């Protein structure tokens, strides 16, 4: 039985500020306040399932295929639950502080970047689009504005002066804000792009 309910979305107010959000594989999300939402449990479950998956795929029996299907569903439910939890926390943080969310737009990332062979399976099973969709719909229900930001050069941009350079965070003494943690500079870059 399916029931469709139309929930009126409150018009998003003009935000006082923006909360920059970086999506990743190790840390599923990190925000410009320095809060990280770890993907450790998801990654741990994924590694365990990958070894079991290999073993059962080699067997090829009916019961092994049934177990594979059951495990795949369990893994998907767990990842979906984690994405819901993280999206809810991010939207609640933005709503409580009267900020909008500046989220990186990762559309087409699998075509744009190349990864090592060992990382390919992990990258292609990364559910970043699901997390983004959850953040967008939860933010719409809460009346929090969301802006999608092009993530290019955000990790190379100095969060203080806005300088874009490959060596900004590698050359000692080159930039006074070089001491930022590497991920935080990218998130602050997303935050700045959200303001613009």
TORPA-4810 file (N, C-alpha, C, O; in nm, 3 decimals):
<nodes>
NODE_1_0.084_-0.117_0.000_0.000_0.000_0.000_0.089_0.124_0.000_0.179_0.137_0.083_X
NODE_2_0.064_0.213_-0.091_0.140_0.337_-0.099_0.048_0.455_-0.075_-0.065_0.460_-0.125_X
NODE_3_0.097_0.551_0.001_0.022_0.672_0.029_0.110_0.790_-0.009_0.224_0.799_0.035_X
NODE_4_0.056_0.880_-0.089_0.130_0.999_-0.129_0.079_1.116_-0.048_-0.041_1.143_-0.045_X
NODE_5_0.170_1.184_0.018_0.133_1.298_0.101_0.207_1.421_0.050_0.329_1.418_0.035_X
NODE_6_0.133_1.527_0.023_0.195_1.653_-0.017_0.223_1.735_0.108_0.131_1.775_0.179_X
NODE_7_0.350_1.759_0.133_0.389_1.839_0.249_0.427_1.976_0.198_0.517_1.989_0.115_X
NODE_8_0.360_2.080_0.247_0.395_2.214_0.200_0.535_2.253_0.250_0.566_2.240_0.369_X
NODE_9_0.617_2.299_0.157_0.753_2.339_0.193_0.752_2.487_0.229_0.705_2.570_0.151_X
NODE_10_0.804_2.520_0.347_0.810_2.661_0.381_0.911_2.732_0.291_1.013_2.673_0.255_X
NODE_11_0.885_2.855_0.252_0.982_2.925_0.167_1.112_2.946_0.244_1.110_2.992_0.358_X
NODE_12_1.225_2.911_0.182_1.351_2.926_0.254_1.383_3.073_0.280_1.383_3.154_0.188_X
NODE_13_1.410_3.106_0.406_1.446_3.245_0.437_1.587_3.275_0.387_1.664_3.184_0.359_X
NODE_14_1.619_3.402_0.377_1.755_3.439_0.338_1.848_3.398_0.452_1.829_3.441_0.566_X
NODE_15_1.948_3.316_0.424_2.036_3.268_0.531_2.128_3.379_0.582_2.168_3.468_0.507_X
NODE_16_2.161_3.371_0.710_2.257_3.464_0.769_2.399_3.430_0.723_2.484_3.518_0.712_X
NODE_17_2.422_3.301_0.697_2.556_3.253_0.665_2.539_3.121_0.590_2.427_3.076_0.568_X
NODE_18_2.650_3.057_0.552_2.644_2.929_0.482_2.726_2.825_0.557_2.829_2.857_0.617_X
NODE_19_2.680_2.702_0.554_2.751_2.588_0.610_2.806_2.510_0.492_2.730_2.446_0.418_X
NODE_20_2.938_2.513_0.472_3.001_2.440_0.362_3.010_2.292_0.396_3.051_2.257_0.507_X
NODE_21_2.972_2.205_0.303_2.973_2.060_0.328_3.054_1.992_0.218_3.028_2.009_0.099_X
NODE_22_3.153_1.913_0.261_3.238_1.836_0.171_3.199_1.689_0.184_3.191_1.637_0.295_X
NODE_23_3.175_1.622_0.073_3.140_1.481_0.074_3.264_1.399_0.039_3.343_1.438_-0.046_X
NODE_24_3.280_1.285_0.106_3.397_1.203_0.081_3.370_1.056_0.106_3.258_1.017_0.138_X
NODE_25_3.475_0.974_0.091_3.461_0.830_0.111_3.499_0.792_0.253_3.425_0.717_0.318_X
NODE_26_3.613_0.841_0.301_3.656_0.809_0.438_3.566_0.879_0.538_3.509_0.815_0.626_X
NODE_27_3.554_1.011_0.526_3.457_1.087_0.603_3.342_1.117_0.507_3.359_1.191_0.410_X
NODE_28_3.226_1.059_0.533_3.114_1.074_0.440_3.077_1.219_0.420_3.035_1.258_0.311_X
NODE_29_3.090_1.300_0.526_3.065_1.444_0.515_3.150_1.516_0.618_3.176_1.465_0.727_X
NODE_30_3.192_1.637_0.583_3.264_1.726_0.674_3.207_1.865_0.651_3.182_1.904_0.537_X
NODE_31_3.186_1.939_0.759_3.129_2.073_0.741_3.230_2.181_0.777_3.336_2.153_0.832_X
NODE_32_3.196_2.305_0.745_3.288_2.417_0.765_3.305_2.454_0.912_3.388_2.538_0.944_X
NODE_33_3.228_2.392_1.001_3.248_2.411_1.145_3.356_2.318_1.198_3.395_2.328_1.314_X
NODE_34_3.405_2.228_1.113_3.508_2.134_1.154_3.452_1.999_1.197_3.529_1.910_1.235_X
NODE_35_3.322_1.981_1.193_3.258_1.855_1.231_3.271_1.755_1.117_3.239_1.786_1.002_X
NODE_36_3.318_1.634_1.149_3.327_1.530_1.046_3.227_1.419_1.080_3.205_1.387_1.197_X
NODE_37_3.170_1.362_0.977_3.075_1.252_0.991_3.142_1.131_0.929_3.141_1.114_0.807_X
NODE_38_3.199_1.049_1.013_3.285_0.940_0.969_3.208_0.831_0.896_3.093_0.800_0.928_X
NODE_39_3.275_0.774_0.799_3.218_0.661_0.727_3.285_0.533_0.771_3.280_0.433_0.699_X
NODE_40_3.348_0.534_0.890_3.422_0.418_0.938_3.339_0.292_0.947_3.383_0.185_0.905_X
NODE_41_3.219_0.305_1.002_3.133_0.187_1.015_3.089_0.137_0.878_3.085_0.016_0.854_X
NODE_42_3.056_0.228_0.789_3.014_0.190_0.654_3.130_0.124_0.581_3.112_0.021_0.516_X
NODE_43_3.250_0.184_0.591_3.366_0.127_0.523_3.405_-0.008_0.582_3.443_-0.099_0.508_X
NODE_44_3.394_-0.022_0.715_3.425_-0.150_0.779_3.330_-0.259_0.733_3.372_-0.370_0.700_X
NODE_45_3.201_-0.226_0.730_3.101_-0.322_0.683_3.127_-0.356_0.537_3.116_-0.472_0.497_X
NODE_46_3.161_-0.255_0.456_3.185_-0.278_0.314_3.303_-0.373_0.293_3.296_-0.461_0.208_X
NODE_47_3.412_-0.356_0.370_3.529_-0.444_0.356_3.494_-0.587_0.394_3.532_-0.681_0.324_X
NODE_48_3.422_-0.604_0.506_3.382_-0.739_0.547_3.294_-0.804_0.441_3.312_-0.921_0.407_X
NODE_49_3.200_-0.727_0.389_3.109_-0.781_0.288_3.184_-0.816_0.160_3.149_-0.912_0.092_X
NODE_50_3.286_-0.738_0.126_3.362_-0.763_0.003_3.433_-0.898_0.009_3.435_-0.971_-0.089_X
NODE_51_3.492_-0.930_0.125_3.560_-1.060_0.137_3.459_-1.174_0.133_3.483_-1.277_0.069_X
NODE_52_3.346_-1.157_0.203_3.242_-1.260_0.198_3.186_-1.275_0.057_3.160_-1.386_0.011_X
NODE_53_3.168_-1.163_-0.011_3.114_-1.163_-0.147_3.205_-1.244_-0.240_3.157_-1.324_-0.319_X
NODE_54_3.336_-1.222_-0.229_3.430_-1.295_-0.314_3.420_-1.445_-0.289_3.417_-1.525_-0.383_X
NODE_55_3.414_-1.482_-0.162_3.408_-1.623_-0.126_3.281_-1.689_-0.182_3.287_-1.798_-0.239_X
NODE_56_3.168_-1.622_-0.167_3.041_-1.680_-0.212_3.028_-1.677_-0.363_2.964_-1.765_-0.421_X
NODE_57_3.086_-1.578_-0.429_3.079_-1.574_-0.575_3.160_-1.688_-0.635_3.124_-1.741_-0.741_X
NODE_58_3.269_-1.726_-0.569_3.349_-1.838_-0.618_3.270_-1.969_-0.609_3.279_-2.054_-0.697_X
NODE_59_3.193_-1.983_-0.500_3.114_-2.105_-0.483_3.010_-2.119_-0.593_3.001_-2.223_-0.657_X
NODE_60_2.932_-2.015_-0.614_2.833_-2.016_-0.722_2.711_-2.103_-0.697_2.630_-2.122_-0.788_X
NODE_61_2.695_-2.157_-0.577_2.578_-2.240_-0.548_2.454_-2.153_-0.528_2.462_-2.031_-0.514_X
NODE_62_2.339_-2.220_-0.527_2.213_-2.149_-0.508_2.209_-2.079_-0.372_2.166_-1.964_-0.361_X
NODE_63_2.253_-2.150_-0.269_2.250_-2.092_-0.135_2.349_-1.975_-0.124_2.322_-1.877_-0.053_X
NODE_64_2.461_-1.984_-0.193_2.557_-1.873_-0.192_2.498_-1.750_-0.259_2.517_-1.638_-0.213_X
NODE_65_2.427_-1.772_-0.369_2.363_-1.659_-0.438_2.255_-1.596_-0.351_2.238_-1.474_-0.350_X
NODE_66_2.182_-1.680_-0.279_2.078_-1.629_-0.188_2.142_-1.546_-0.076_2.092_-1.439_-0.041_X
NODE_67_2.253_-1.595_-0.022_2.325_-1.521_0.083_2.381_-1.389_0.029_2.379_-1.288_0.099_X
NODE_68_2.430_-1.391_-0.094_2.482_-1.268_-0.156_2.373_-1.162_-0.165_2.396_-1.045_-0.133_X
NODE_69_2.256_-1.204_-0.208_2.144_-1.111_-0.222_2.104_-1.054_-0.085_2.080_-0.934_-0.071_X
NODE_70_2.099_-1.142_0.014_2.061_-1.100_0.150_2.163_-1.002_0.207_2.126_-0.900_0.265_X
NODE_71_2.290_-1.031_0.189_2.397_-0.943_0.239_2.398_-0.809_0.167_2.420_-0.705_0.228_X
NODE_72_2.373_-0.811_0.036_2.370_-0.686_-0.041_2.260_-0.594_0.010_2.280_-0.473_0.025_X
NODE_73_2.144_-0.652_0.036_2.033_-0.572_0.090_2.067_-0.515_0.227_2.036_-0.399_0.256_X
NODE_74_2.131_-0.595_0.310_2.169_-0.549_0.444_2.268_-0.433_0.435_2.254_-0.334_0.507_X
NODE_75_2.365_-0.445_0.347_2.464_-0.339_0.328_2.398_-0.211_0.277_2.431_-0.102_0.323_X
NODE_76_2.305_-0.224_0.183_2.234_-0.108_0.130_2.149_-0.040_0.236_2.146_0.083_0.244_X
NODE_77_2.081_-0.119_0.318_1.998_-0.061_0.425_2.084_0.014_0.526_2.047_0.123_0.571_X
NODE_78_2.198_-0.043_0.560_2.287_0.022_0.656_2.340_0.154_0.601_2.340_0.255_0.672_X
NODE_79_2.386_0.153_0.476_2.439_0.276_0.414_2.329_0.381_0.401_2.355_0.500_0.423_X
NODE_80_2.208_0.341_0.366_2.096_0.434_0.355_2.065_0.496_0.491_2.040_0.616_0.500_X
NODE_81_2.065_0.415_0.595_2.039_0.466_0.730_2.146_0.567_0.771_2.113_0.671_0.828_X
NODE_82_2.272_0.537_0.743_2.381_0.631_0.777_2.364_0.762_0.701_2.384_0.869_0.757_X
NODE_83_2.328_0.754_0.573_2.307_0.875_0.494_2.191_0.958_0.549_2.200_1.081_0.554_X
NODE_84_2.083_0.892_0.592_1.971_0.964_0.654_2.016_1.034_0.782_1.983_1.150_0.805_X
NODE_85_2.092_0.963_0.864_2.138_1.017_0.992_2.227_1.140_0.971_2.210_1.242_1.038_X
NODE_86_2.322_1.130_0.878_2.414_1.241_0.851_2.339_1.360_0.793_2.363_1.474_0.833_X
NODE_87_2.248_1.334_0.699_2.171_1.443_0.637_2.089_1.516_0.743_2.081_1.639_0.742_X
NODE_88_2.028_1.440_0.832_1.946_1.501_0.938_2.032_1.590_1.028_1.991_1.700_1.063_X
NODE_89_2.151_1.542_1.065_2.239_1.622_1.152_2.284_1.749_1.083_2.287_1.856_1.145_X
NODE_90_2.320_1.740_0.955_2.364_1.859_0.882_2.253_1.962_0.868_2.275_2.081_0.890_X
NODE_91_2.134_1.917_0.834_2.021_2.009_0.817_1.983_2.070_0.952_1.951_2.189_0.958_X
NODE_92_1.985_1.992_1.058_1.954_2.044_1.191_2.055_2.150_1.233_2.018_2.254_1.288_X
NODE_93_2.183_2.125_1.206_2.288_2.223_1.238_2.265_2.352_1.162_2.272_2.460_1.219_X
NODE_94_2.236_2.341_1.033_2.213_2.460_0.951_2.087_2.534_0.997_2.087_2.657_1.003_X
NODE_95_1.983_2.461_1.031_1.857_2.524_1.073_1.873_2.594_1.208_1.824_2.705_1.227_X
NODE_96_1.942_2.529_1.302_1.961_2.588_1.435_2.045_2.714_1.432_2.027_2.804_1.515_X
NODE_97_2.137_2.722_1.336_2.226_2.839_1.327_2.182_2.937_1.219_2.255_3.031_1.188_X
NODE_98_2.064_2.914_1.161_2.006_3.002_1.057_2.102_3.020_0.939_2.126_3.132_0.893_X
NODE_99_2.154_2.907_0.891_2.246_2.910_0.777_2.190_2.826_0.664_2.108_2.737_0.685_X
NODE_100_2.237_2.856_0.543_2.207_2.773_0.428_2.318_2.668_0.416_2.417_2.674_0.488_X
NODE_101_2.300_2.573_0.326_2.400_2.468_0.306_2.461_2.484_0.168_2.390_2.484_0.067_X
NODE_102_2.594_2.498_0.164_2.669_2.502_0.038_2.728_2.362_0.020_2.822_2.323_0.090_X
NODE_103_2.673_2.288_-0.074_2.707_2.148_-0.094_2.780_2.133_-0.226_2.741_2.192_-0.326_X
NODE_104_2.888_2.053_-0.227_2.961_2.039_-0.352_2.882_1.955_-0.452_2.821_1.854_-0.416_X
NODE_105_2.884_1.998_-0.576_2.812_1.930_-0.684_2.905_1.828_-0.748_2.994_1.865_-0.824_X
NODE_106_2.885_1.701_-0.717_2.973_1.595_-0.766_2.918_1.524_-0.889_2.959_1.412_-0.919_X
NODE_107_2.827_1.588_-0.960_2.769_1.529_-1.081_2.880_1.497_-1.181_2.959_1.585_-1.217_X
NODE_108_2.886_1.373_-1.226_2.984_1.332_-1.326_3.123_1.309_-1.272_3.218_1.302_-1.350_X
NODE_109_3.139_1.296_-1.140_3.273_1.280_-1.083_3.338_1.149_-1.126_3.460_1.143_-1.140_X
NODE_110_3.259_1.047_-1.148_3.317_0.918_-1.186_3.378_0.923_-1.326_3.468_0.846_-1.359_X
NODE_111_3.328_1.015_-1.409_3.383_1.032_-1.543_3.503_1.126_-1.544_3.591_1.114_-1.629_X
NODE_112_3.507_1.218_-1.448_3.612_1.321_-1.447_3.742_1.275_-1.385_3.849_1.322_-1.425_X
NODE_113_3.737_1.184_-1.289_3.859_1.147_-1.219_3.894_1.001_-1.245_3.809_0.920_-1.280_X
NODE_114_4.022_0.970_-1.227_4.066_0.832_-1.237_4.123_0.792_-1.101_4.187_0.873_-1.033_X
NODE_115_4.098_0.669_-1.063_4.148_0.619_-0.936_4.227_0.492_-0.960_4.217_0.431_-1.066_X
NODE_116_4.307_0.454_-0.861_4.385_0.333_-0.872_4.292_0.212_-0.880_4.177_0.218_-0.836_X
NODE_117_4.343_0.105_-0.935_4.262_-0.015_-0.954_4.204_-0.065_-0.822_4.089_-0.109_-0.817_X
NODE_118_4.283_-0.059_-0.717_4.236_-0.107_-0.586_4.120_-0.024_-0.532_4.041_-0.074_-0.451_X
NODE_119_4.110_0.102_-0.574_4.006_0.192_-0.523_3.880_0.196_-0.609_3.780_0.254_-0.568_X
NODE_120_3.885_0.137_-0.726_3.772_0.151_-0.820_3.641_0.099_-0.765_3.537_0.165_-0.773_X
NODE_121_3.645_-0.020_-0.708_3.521_-0.079_-0.657_3.463_0.008_-0.546_3.341_0.029_-0.540_X
NODE_122_3.549_0.058_-0.458_3.502_0.141_-0.347_3.443_0.272_-0.399_3.340_0.318_-0.350_X
NODE_123_3.509_0.332_-0.498_3.460_0.459_-0.550_3.326_0.442_-0.620_3.238_0.528_-0.609_X
NODE_124_3.309_0.332_-0.690_3.185_0.313_-0.764_3.069_0.267_-0.675_2.954_0.270_-0.718_X
NODE_125_3.099_0.224_-0.553_2.990_0.188_-0.462_2.961_0.302_-0.363_2.879_0.286_-0.273_X
NODE_126_3.026_0.415_-0.382_3.008_0.531_-0.295_2.874_0.596_-0.325_2.848_0.636_-0.438_X
NODE_127_2.788_0.607_-0.224_2.651_0.657_-0.243_2.641_0.807_-0.214_2.554_0.849_-0.138_X
NODE_128_2.730_0.887_-0.274_2.729_1.031_-0.247_2.604_1.098_-0.300_2.556_1.195_-0.242_X
NODE_129_2.550_1.048_-0.411_2.431_1.109_-0.469_2.310_1.089_-0.379_2.224_1.177_-0.367_X
NODE_130_2.303_0.973_-0.316_2.194_0.947_-0.222_2.203_1.042_-0.103_2.101_1.097_-0.060_X
NODE_131_2.323_1.062_-0.049_2.341_1.155_0.062_2.303_1.297_0.021_2.236_1.368_0.096_X
NODE_132_2.344_1.337_-0.098_2.310_1.471_-0.146_2.158_1.486_-0.159_2.101_1.588_-0.120_X
NODE_133_2.092_1.383_-0.214_1.946_1.388_-0.230_1.877_1.398_-0.094_1.780_1.471_-0.079_X
NODE_134_1.927_1.323_0.004_1.869_1.329_0.138_1.886_1.468_0.200_1.794_1.521_0.262_X
NODE_135_2.004_1.527_0.182_2.029_1.661_0.237_1.935_1.761_0.171_1.877_1.845_0.239_X
NODE_136_1.921_1.753_0.039_1.838_1.848_-0.034_1.691_1.837_0.008_1.626_1.938_0.031_X
NODE_137_1.639_1.714_0.017_1.496_1.703_0.051_1.469_1.736_0.197_1.365_1.794_0.229_X
NODE_138_1.560_1.699_0.287_1.540_1.733_0.428_1.552_1.884_0.449_1.481_1.942_0.531_X
NODE_139_1.643_1.946_0.375_1.659_2.092_0.386_1.535_2.163_0.332_1.492_2.264_0.389_X
NODE_140_1.477_2.112_0.224_1.355_2.173_0.169_1.240_2.165_0.269_1.164_2.261_0.284_X
NODE_141_1.228_2.052_0.337_1.122_2.037_0.438_1.144_2.129_0.558_1.049_2.177_0.619_X
NODE_142_1.272_2.155_0.590_1.304_2.239_0.706_1.311_2.387_0.669_1.324_2.472_0.757_X
NODE_143_1.304_2.418_0.540_1.312_2.558_0.497_1.454_2.612_0.496_1.475_2.732_0.511_X
NODE_144_1.552_2.523_0.477_1.693_2.562_0.471_1.735_2.567_0.325_1.721_2.467_0.255_X
NODE_145_1.786_2.681_0.277_1.829_2.689_0.137_1.956_2.606_0.113_2.046_2.601_0.197_X
NODE_146_1.961_2.542_-0.003_2.078_2.462_-0.042_2.128_2.515_-0.175_2.050_2.537_-0.267_X
NODE_147_2.259_2.536_-0.184_2.319_2.578_-0.310_2.426_2.474_-0.345_2.507_2.436_-0.260_X
NODE_148_2.426_2.429_-0.472_2.527_2.334_-0.518_2.643_2.414_-0.575_2.625_2.503_-0.657_X
NODE_149_2.764_2.380_-0.530_2.884_2.456_-0.563_2.979_2.367_-0.642_2.996_2.250_-0.611_X
NODE_150_3.041_2.425_-0.744_3.142_2.353_-0.822_3.265_2.332_-0.733_3.324_2.430_-0.687_X
NODE_151_3.305_2.206_-0.708_3.415_2.182_-0.615_3.555_2.204_-0.673_3.654_2.186_-0.602_X
NODE_152_3.565_2.242_-0.800_3.697_2.260_-0.860_3.778_2.367_-0.789_3.727_2.475_-0.759_X
NODE_153_3.902_2.336_-0.762_4.001_2.425_-0.700_3.972_2.460_-0.555_4.043_2.544_-0.498_X
NODE_154_3.873_2.401_-0.492_3.846_2.436_-0.353_3.958_2.389_-0.261_3.985_2.453_-0.160_X
NODE_155_4.024_2.277_-0.294_4.133_2.230_-0.210_4.262_2.308_-0.236_4.355_2.301_-0.155_X
NODE_156_4.269_2.381_-0.346_4.387_2.461_-0.378_4.371_2.607_-0.341_4.464_2.686_-0.358_X
NODE_157_4.255_2.644_-0.291_4.226_2.783_-0.262_4.254_2.814_-0.116_4.211_2.741_-0.027_X
NODE_158_4.328_2.921_-0.092_4.355_2.964_0.045_4.225_3.016_0.105_4.160_3.102_0.045_X
NODE_159_4.185_2.966_0.223_4.059_3.010_0.282_4.061_3.156_0.327_3.955_3.215_0.346_X
NODE_160_4.179_3.213_0.345_4.188_3.352_0.391_4.195_3.451_0.274_4.114_3.542_0.264_X
NODE_161_4.295_3.431_0.185_4.317_3.531_0.081_4.252_3.496_-0.053_4.242_3.581_-0.140_X
NODE_162_4.207_3.369_-0.070_4.140_3.331_-0.194_4.235_3.295_-0.307_4.190_3.273_-0.419_X
NODE_163_4.365_3.288_-0.280_4.464_3.254_-0.381_4.446_3.109_-0.426_4.432_3.019_-0.343_X
NODE_164_4.446_3.088_-0.558_4.434_2.952_-0.613_4.568_2.915_-0.672_4.615_2.978_-0.767_X
NODE_165_4.630_2.812_-0.615_4.760_2.769_-0.664_4.782_2.624_-0.624_4.736_2.580_-0.518_X
NODE_166_4.853_2.549_-0.708_4.881_2.409_-0.677_4.967_2.396_-0.553_4.953_2.300_-0.476_X
NODE_167_5.056_2.491_-0.532_5.152_2.480_-0.424_5.109_2.550_-0.296_5.185_2.552_-0.199_X
NODE_168_4.991_2.606_-0.293_4.948_2.685_-0.178_4.967_2.612_-0.047_5.016_2.670_0.049_X
NODE_169_4.929_2.486_-0.040_4.935_2.415_0.087_5.052_2.316_0.094_5.060_2.236_0.187_X
NODE_170_5.142_2.322_-0.003_5.258_2.233_-0.001_5.387_2.307_0.031_5.479_2.249_0.089_X
NODE_171_5.396_2.433_-0.006_5.519_2.508_0.014_5.517_2.575_0.151_5.431_2.660_0.176_X
NODE_172_5.610_2.540_0.240_5.611_2.602_0.372_5.633_2.753_0.362_5.719_2.799_0.286_X
NODE_173_5.556_2.827_0.438_5.572_2.972_0.442_5.510_3.045_0.325_5.516_3.168_0.320_X
NODE_174_5.450_2.974_0.230_5.394_3.039_0.112_5.266_3.114_0.145_5.244_3.225_0.096_X
NODE_175_5.184_3.055_0.228_5.056_3.117_0.263_5.039_3.113_0.414_5.061_3.008_0.475_X
NODE_176_5.000_3.224_0.476_4.988_3.222_0.621_4.879_3.128_0.673_4.882_3.090_0.790_X
NODE_177_4.785_3.090_0.589_4.677_3.001_0.634_4.707_2.856_0.602_4.617_2.772_0.608_X
NODE_178_4.831_2.824_0.568_4.874_2.691_0.531_4.853_2.590_0.644_4.847_2.469_0.619_X
NODE_179_4.842_2.637_0.764_4.832_2.546_0.878_4.692_2.486_0.896_4.670_2.405_0.986_X
NODE_180_4.598_2.525_0.812_4.465_2.464_0.819_4.476_2.315_0.791_4.559_2.275_0.709_X
NODE_181_4.396_2.233_0.857_4.390_2.093_0.815_4.348_2.088_0.668_4.270_2.170_0.622_X
NODE_182_4.401_1.991_0.596_4.383_1.986_0.450_4.237_1.988_0.408_4.200_2.062_0.317_X
NODE_183_4.153_1.909_0.474_4.012_1.905_0.437_3.939_2.032_0.471_3.846_2.071_0.400_X
NODE_184_3.980_2.099_0.579_3.910_2.220_0.621_3.926_2.331_0.519_3.833_2.409_0.499_X
NODE_185_4.042_2.339_0.454_4.061_2.444_0.354_3.963_2.426_0.239_3.911_2.524_0.185_X
NODE_186_3.937_2.301_0.200_3.842_2.275_0.093_3.701_2.314_0.135_3.626_2.372_0.057_X
NODE_187_3.665_2.281_0.258_3.531_2.312_0.307_3.510_2.462_0.317_3.404_2.513_0.284_X
NODE_188_3.613_2.532_0.363_3.604_2.677_0.371_3.592_2.734_0.229_3.524_2.834_0.208_X
NODE_189_3.659_2.670_0.132_3.646_2.711_-0.007_3.503_2.694_-0.056_3.450_2.781_-0.126_X
NODE_190_3.439_2.583_-0.020_3.298_2.562_-0.056_3.211_2.668_0.010_3.118_2.720_-0.051_X
NODE_191_3.242_2.698_0.135_3.167_2.800_0.209_3.177_2.935_0.138_3.076_3.005_0.123_X
NODE_192_3.299_2.970_0.094_3.318_3.099_0.025_3.243_3.102_-0.107_3.184_3.204_-0.143_X
NODE_193_3.245_2.989_-0.181_3.172_2.984_-0.308_3.022_2.993_-0.285_2.949_3.048_-0.368_X
NODE_194_2.975_2.939_-0.172_2.833_2.948_-0.139_2.792_3.091_-0.115_2.680_3.129_-0.149_X
NODE_195_2.880_3.171_-0.057_2.851_3.312_-0.031_2.841_3.387_-0.163_2.753_3.472_-0.180_X
NODE_196_2.933_3.357_-0.256_2.933_3.426_-0.385_2.817_3.379_-0.466_2.798_3.424_-0.579_X
</nodes>
